[in-house]
Amino acid sequence: MNALTLLAIAMETKMAKSLILFFHPDPSRSRANAALARAAEAVPGTEVVDMQARFPAGLDMARDGAIEAARLISAERIVLQFPLHWYAPPPLVQSWQAAVLTRMMYVLPETEGACLAGKPLKLAVTTGGAADAYRNGGRNLFPIPEMLAPMRATANRCGLVWSRPFVLHDADNLSAEQLETAARNYAADLTAWRAESSPLFAEA
């Protein structure tokens, strides 16, 4: 697919200042991630894409690569939202990376990959454990920034600007009120993100 065709696809893709790619293996059974996604949808200039609904069997570079590359190109900033499962993103995130980022960065780096350079990237991550478990010497041995290091390295390879992640701990045990507060905090974080540029790290 040539650059002009890709540009045409990007123009037809819904434009969004902030594009949230929502990766959850079963959103219908999610409390925390579903609540965060609903809150994000209410933020002006934000598009939330349920990747599991779109790609239940994973992504294929030949079938899905061009459209998903155009989606990234059309966005001003990108959010990857997912739960940490066994200290890593869900498998669908890796499928997306293999199909879309590999196409953009290695197959078509000049016409597609270059379009990612300078775009801010944020991660929105939930964990099942309490915040205290994610520290040096804690139950999970390492703090969240170290667990997200491979994602940060990926961002660096793609020329994306790493922004401070939004992290929600103990997601399975939050009360309804706590979850509502977390959702409001997420929406506020996304709103404030537009004016932010420093690579800080914040937790909810």
C-alpha positions in Angstrom: 0.0 0.0 0.0 1.5 3.3 -1.0 1.7 6.5 1.0 -1.2 8.2 -0.9 -3.5 5.3 -0.2 -2.5 5.3 3.4 -3.1 9.0 3.7 -6.6 8.5 2.2 -7.4 5.9 4.8 -6.1 8.2 7.5 -8.4 11.0 6.3 -11.4 8.6 6.4 -10.5 7.4 9.9 -12.2 9.2 12.7 -9.9 12.0 13.8 -9.2 12.0 17.5 -6.9 14.3 19.5 -6.4 11.4 22.0 -6.8 7.8 20.8 -7.2 5.2 23.5 -6.6 1.6 22.4 -8.4 -0.5 25.1 -6.9 -4.0 25.5 -8.9 -6.3 27.8 -9.4 -10.0 27.2 -13.0 -9.8 28.4 -14.4 -6.3 28.9 -17.8 -7.6 29.9 -16.2 -9.0 33.0 -14.1 -6.0 33.8 -15.1 -3.6 36.5 -12.1 -1.3 36.7 -11.0 -1.1 33.0 -14.6 -0.8 31.8 -15.2 2.1 34.2 -12.1 3.8 33.1 -13.0 3.4 29.4 -16.4 4.8 30.0 -15.0 7.8 31.8 -12.5 8.3 28.9 -15.2 8.3 26.3 -16.7 11.4 28.0 -13.5 13.4 27.6 -13.8 15.7 24.6 -11.6 14.9 21.7 -11.1 11.3 22.8 -11.8 8.1 20.9 -11.8 4.7 22.7 -11.4 1.6 20.6 -12.2 -1.8 22.1 -9.5 -3.9 20.6 -10.8 -7.2 21.9 -14.1 -6.6 20.2 -12.4 -5.7 17.0 -9.8 -8.4 17.0 -11.0 -11.3 19.1 -8.6 -13.7 17.3 -5.7 -11.2 17.2 -4.4 -9.0 14.4 -2.8 -9.9 11.1 -0.4 -7.5 9.4 -1.7 -8.1 5.9 -5.4 -7.9 6.9 -5.3 -5.3 9.6 -2.0 -3.4 9.4 -2.9 -0.6 7.1 -6.1 0.4 8.8 -4.6 0.3 12.3 -1.5 2.2 11.1 -3.8 4.9 9.7 -5.6 5.0 13.0 -2.3 5.8 14.8 -1.3 8.3 12.1 -4.6 10.2 12.5 -4.3 10.6 16.2 -2.4 13.4 18.0 -1.7 11.3 21.0 -2.0 7.7 21.9 -3.1 5.8 25.0 -2.7 2.0 25.5 -5.0 0.9 28.3 -4.8 -2.6 29.7 -4.6 -4.7 32.9 -1.3 -6.2 33.9 -1.6 -10.0 33.7 1.4 -11.8 35.2 3.4 -8.6 35.1 2.8 -8.0 31.4 0.2 -6.6 29.0 -2.4 -9.0 27.6 -1.4 -11.1 24.6 -3.5 -8.9 22.3 -1.1 -6.0 22.9 1.8 -8.1 21.6 -0.4 -9.2 18.6 -1.0 -5.5 17.9 2.7 -4.6 18.1 3.6 -7.5 15.8 1.0 -6.6 13.2 1.0 -2.8 13.3 4.2 -1.5 14.8 6.3 -4.0 12.9 4.6 -2.9 9.6 5.1 0.8 10.4 8.7 0.6 11.8 10.3 -2.2 9.8 8.3 -2.7 6.6 7.3 0.9 5.8 9.5 3.1 8.1 9.7 6.1 5.8 6.1 6.4 4.9 4.4 5.1 8.1 6.9 4.7 10.9 8.1 8.3 10.6 4.6 9.5 11.2 4.8 8.3 14.8 7.8 10.4 15.7 7.0 13.0 18.4 3.5 11.7 19.2 2.9 11.5 23.0 2.2 8.0 24.4 0.5 7.2 27.7 -0.1 3.9 29.3 -3.2 3.4 31.5 -2.6 0.3 33.6 -4.6 -1.6 36.2 -3.1 -4.1 38.7 -4.8 -6.6 40.9 -2.3 -6.0 43.8 -2.0 -3.2 46.2 0.4 -0.4 45.5 2.7 -1.5 48.3 3.3 -4.8 46.5 4.9 -3.0 43.6 8.2 -1.7 45.1 11.7 -2.8 45.5 11.6 -5.7 47.9 7.8 -5.8 47.9 5.8 -8.9 47.1 6.2 -8.4 43.4 9.9 -7.3 43.8 9.8 -4.4 41.3 8.1 -1.0 41.1 5.7 -0.5 38.2 8.1 1.7 36.2 10.5 -1.2 35.9 7.7 -3.6 34.9 6.7 -1.2 32.1 10.3 -0.8 30.9 9.8 -3.0 27.7 6.8 -0.7 26.8 9.0 2.3 27.3 11.7 0.8 25.1 9.1 0.2 22.4 8.0 3.8 22.6 11.6 4.9 22.3 12.1 2.7 19.2 9.0 4.2 17.6 9.9 7.8 18.3 6.9 8.2 20.6 7.2 10.6 23.5 6.8 8.7 26.8 4.2 10.4 29.1 3.6 9.7 32.7 1.4 6.5 33.0 -1.9 6.3 34.8 -1.8 3.4 37.2 -4.8 2.1 39.2 -3.8 -0.5 41.9 -5.9 -3.1 43.7 -8.5 -2.8 40.9 -10.4 -5.9 41.8 -11.1 -4.8 45.4 -12.2 -1.2 44.9 -15.6 -0.2 46.3 -18.1 1.4 43.9 -17.2 4.8 45.4 -13.4 4.2 45.0 -13.9 3.1 41.4 -16.0 6.2 40.6 -13.2 8.3 42.1 -10.6 6.5 40.0 -12.6 7.0 36.9 -12.9 10.7 37.5 -9.2 10.9 38.2 -8.5 9.1 34.9 -10.7 11.6 33.0 -9.0 14.5 34.7 -5.6 13.0 33.9 -6.4 12.6 30.2 -7.7 16.2 30.1 -4.6 17.6 31.8 -2.3 15.5 29.6 -2.8 17.8 26.7 -0.9 20.5 28.5 1.8 18.2 29.9 5.2 17.4 28.4 7.4 16.2 31.3 8.0 12.4 31.6 6.8 12.1 35.1 5.2 9.1 36.7 2.0 9.2 38.6 -0.2 6.6 40.3 -3.8 6.7 41.3 
